[in-house]
Amino acid sequence: MNKYALKLLETAYKNYRQSGIARADVRGSNVEEIAYYFNAAEFLVEQDFITPLSNNIGYDSIDLFNSVIRYELTELGLQHAFTKWEN
């Protein structure tokens, strides 16, 4: 799993620890980073770690003008994050 996928998991997990809600919004700081985050989000959807809450996750729906990725951790994603950051 690359650093962008880990960052997506970590961001939602930190929100979960603070608020009890395993959701997050992430935006890249430049075009290259945005592309990396979109690819990472697609990977996490395929692995059933996140559920998209925005309609711009997916290779056929990348929109660089709407670069906010909204998502929620699945139960599997929460378990993975807990194992990664709590142990």
C-alpha positions as CSV (number, residue, x, y, z in Angstrom):
1,M,0.0,0.0,0.0
2,N,1.5,3.3,-1.0
3,K,1.9,6.4,1.2
4,Y,-1.2,8.1,-0.4
5,A,-3.5,5.2,0.4
6,L,-2.1,5.1,4.0
7,K,-2.7,8.8,4.3
8,L,-6.3,8.4,3.2
9,L,-6.8,5.7,5.8
10,E,-5.0,7.6,8.5
11,T,-7.0,10.8,7.9
12,A,-10.4,9.1,8.2
13,Y,-9.1,7.0,11.2
14,K,-8.0,10.2,13.0
15,N,-11.4,11.7,12.4
16,Y,-13.0,8.5,13.8
17,R,-10.9,8.7,16.9
18,Q,-11.8,12.3,17.5
19,S,-15.5,12.3,16.5
20,G,-16.6,8.8,16.1
21,I,-17.2,9.3,12.4
22,A,-14.9,7.4,10.0
23,R,-15.2,9.9,7.2
24,A,-12.8,12.3,5.6
25,D,-12.3,14.9,2.9
26,V,-8.9,15.0,1.3
27,R,-7.6,17.4,-1.4
28,G,-4.2,17.2,-3.1
29,S,-2.0,20.3,-3.2
30,N,-1.1,20.0,-6.9
31,V,-2.2,18.1,-10.0
32,E,0.4,15.3,-9.4
33,E,-0.7,14.8,-5.8
34,I,-4.4,14.8,-6.8
35,A,-3.8,12.0,-9.3
36,Y,-1.9,10.0,-6.7
37,Y,-4.8,10.4,-4.2
38,F,-7.4,9.4,-6.8
39,N,-5.4,6.3,-7.7
40,A,-5.0,5.5,-4.0
41,A,-8.7,6.0,-3.4
42,E,-9.6,3.7,-6.3
43,F,-7.3,1.0,-4.8
44,L,-8.9,1.3,-1.4
45,V,-12.4,1.0,-2.9
46,E,-11.3,-2.1,-4.7
47,Q,-9.8,-3.6,-1.5
48,D,-13.1,-2.7,0.3
49,F,-11.3,-0.4,2.8
50,I,-13.3,2.7,1.9
51,T,-16.7,3.6,0.5
52,P,-16.8,6.7,-1.8
53,L,-19.0,9.6,-0.7
54,S,-18.1,11.7,-3.7
55,N,-18.8,10.8,-7.3
56,N,-15.2,11.5,-8.5
57,I,-13.5,8.3,-7.3
58,G,-12.8,5.9,-10.1
59,Y,-10.6,5.9,-13.2
60,D,-13.5,7.0,-15.4
61,S,-14.6,9.8,-13.2
62,I,-11.5,11.7,-12.1
63,D,-12.2,15.5,-12.2
64,L,-9.2,17.7,-11.4
65,F,-11.5,20.7,-10.9
66,N,-13.5,18.8,-8.2
67,S,-10.4,17.4,-6.5
68,V,-12.0,16.8,-3.0
69,I,-12.2,13.1,-2.3
70,R,-14.9,12.3,0.2
71,Y,-15.0,8.8,1.6
72,E,-15.8,6.7,4.6
73,L,-13.9,3.8,6.1
74,T,-15.6,0.4,5.8
75,E,-15.5,-2.0,8.7
76,L,-12.5,-3.7,7.0
77,G,-10.8,-0.3,6.6
78,L,-11.4,0.5,10.3
79,Q,-9.9,-2.8,11.3
80,H,-6.9,-2.3,9.2
81,A,-6.4,1.2,10.5
82,F,-6.8,0.1,14.1
83,T,-4.2,-2.6,13.6
84,K,-1.8,-0.2,11.9
85,W,-2.0,2.7,14.3
86,E,-3.1,1.2,17.7
87,N,-0.7,-1.7,18.0
